[in-house]
Amino acid sequence: LQESGSAGNIKPSGGQDPSKKDVPAEDIDIDMGAPETEKAAVAIQSQFRKFQKKKQAVKS
């Protein structure tokens, strides 16, 4: 992910890049019960929460 401070970089609603609209979605098989998957999810959530706190601090 890239952070941008510029107001000119507005993404279209829906969060999808319109240039990638016709690309078929890959079917990815993820074992949701695997310990590695849980560790990865916790790490991602932790980083996201830090990002959200930093984002809120910048607005204040």
Stockholm file with secondary structure:
# STOCKHOLM 1.0

chainA/1-60         LQESGSAGNIKPSGGQDPSKKDVPAEDIDIDMGAPETEKAAVAIQSQFRKFQKKKQAVKS
#=GR chainA/1-60 SS CCCCCCTTCCCCTTSCCGGGTTSCCCCCCCCTTSHHHHHHHHHHHHHHHHHHHHHHHHHC
#=GC SS_cons        CCCCCCTTCCCCTTSCCGGGTTSCCCCCCCCTTSHHHHHHHHHHHHHHHHHHHHHHHHHC
//
